[in-house]
Amino acid sequence: MADRKLFEYSLNDAWHIPISCVTILEDQNMVLCSLPRDEVEEFLPQATKSVEISNEAMEKVKNIIVESRALEIDDVEKNMDIICCDGYINAFYISNENKYNTVKVFNLDMYKPYINKYPNAAKLIKLLKDLSKILIPEGVDKRCFKLKC
């Protein structure tokens, strides 16, 4: 039986080259974390580590996802305050038992100074921050939650 993907966040460079990824698999309370093999050279082939999390942590993760309302986000507002060439691609996959949603944002970190103007970006930033508070103590590498390098 395949594990059901509950959440995934990936950070890619402007050319879609993966930098990091965190995937939460619900059925076995498993988190997969993909990171560069070398902390200095981020563009080397990735290494994936699996971390089994507690039932309590998985329940908290599910609640955070529901409370975030990220399943309702169609798109993130275009940031009209900063022009950025290149940068990063922040990609999200969010699901529950009935549906899933994918959201791709360019340079999500650039929204932080203007967070009150961009409610959908704010939801995604908060979702990542809240998930990291639960998953880092469970053994997931904090680099999986970065908005940029």
C-alpha positions in Angstrom: 0.0 0.0 0.0 1.4 3.4 -1.0 1.6 6.1 1.6 -0.7 9.1 1.1 1.2 12.3 0.7 -0.3 14.9 3.1 2.1 17.8 2.4 5.1 18.6 0.4 7.2 21.8 0.2 10.1 22.2 -2.2 12.6 25.0 -2.7 14.1 25.2 -6.2 16.4 27.7 -7.9 15.1 29.9 -10.7 16.0 27.2 -13.2 13.9 24.5 -11.3 17.0 22.8 -9.9 15.9 21.3 -6.5 17.6 22.7 -3.4 15.5 21.0 -0.7 12.2 19.2 -0.2 10.1 18.0 2.7 7.3 15.4 2.2 4.9 14.3 4.9 3.4 10.8 4.3 0.4 10.2 6.5 -0.1 6.5 6.6 3.2 5.6 8.3 3.9 8.9 10.1 6.9 9.4 7.8 8.6 12.6 6.8 11.1 12.5 3.8 13.7 15.2 3.7 15.8 15.8 0.6 18.8 18.0 1.0 22.1 18.6 -0.8 24.8 16.1 0.3 27.2 19.0 1.0 26.0 22.0 3.1 28.4 24.3 1.2 27.6 23.2 -2.3 23.8 23.2 -2.6 23.6 22.0 -6.2 25.1 18.5 -5.7 22.7 15.5 -6.1 20.3 15.3 -3.2 20.3 12.8 -0.3 16.9 11.8 1.2 16.5 11.0 4.8 13.3 9.5 6.3 12.2 10.4 9.8 9.4 8.6 11.6 7.3 11.0 13.7 5.0 10.4 16.6 1.3 10.0 16.3 0.9 13.2 18.4 3.1 15.1 16.0 1.1 13.8 13.0 -2.1 14.9 14.5 -0.7 18.3 15.1 0.5 18.5 11.5 -3.0 17.6 10.3 -4.5 20.3 12.5 -2.0 22.9 11.3 -2.8 22.1 7.7 -6.6 22.4 8.2 -6.2 25.6 10.2 -3.9 27.2 7.6 -6.7 27.1 5.0 -4.0 26.5 2.4 -6.3 24.1 0.6 -8.4 27.1 -0.4 -5.5 29.1 -2.0 -5.9 29.3 -5.8 -2.9 31.5 -6.3 -0.6 33.8 -4.4 -1.0 37.5 -5.1 1.7 39.0 -7.3 4.2 41.0 -5.2 4.0 44.5 -6.6 6.4 45.9 -4.0 9.7 44.2 -5.1 11.0 43.3 -8.5 13.3 40.3 -8.5 15.0 38.6 -11.4 16.0 35.0 -10.8 15.5 34.1 -7.1 13.7 30.9 -6.0 10.6 28.8 -6.6 8.6 27.8 -3.6 6.3 24.9 -4.4 3.6 23.5 -2.1 1.4 20.4 -2.2 -1.3 20.3 0.4 -4.0 17.6 0.8 -6.6 16.2 3.1 -8.7 13.0 2.6 -11.0 14.6 0.0 -8.9 17.0 -2.1 -5.4 18.4 -2.8 -4.0 21.7 -3.8 -0.8 22.8 -5.4 0.6 26.3 -5.2 3.8 27.7 -6.8 5.2 31.0 -5.6 8.2 32.8 -6.9 10.4 34.4 -4.2 8.1 33.8 -1.3 10.7 35.3 1.1 10.3 38.7 -0.7 6.7 38.9 0.6 7.7 38.9 4.3 8.2 42.7 4.6 4.8 43.3 3.1 2.9 40.4 4.6 -0.2 42.4 5.5 -0.8 43.2 1.8 -0.6 39.5 0.7 -2.8 37.2 2.7 -2.3 34.1 0.7 1.5 34.4 0.9 1.1 35.0 4.7 -0.8 31.8 5.0 1.9 29.8 3.3 4.7 31.4 5.3 2.8 30.7 8.5 2.1 27.2 7.5 5.8 26.4 6.9 6.8 28.1 10.2 4.1 26.2 12.2 5.0 22.8 10.6 8.7 23.4 11.3 8.0 24.0 15.0 6.4 20.5 15.2 8.8 18.6 12.8 12.3 19.9 13.7 12.0 18.6 17.3 11.0 15.2 15.8 14.3 15.1 13.8 13.5 16.8 10.5 16.3 19.0 9.3 15.5 22.7 9.6 16.9 23.4 6.1 13.8 21.8 4.6 11.7 24.8 5.7 13.9 27.6 4.2 12.3 30.1 1.9 15.6 30.8 0.2 19.3 29.8 0.4 
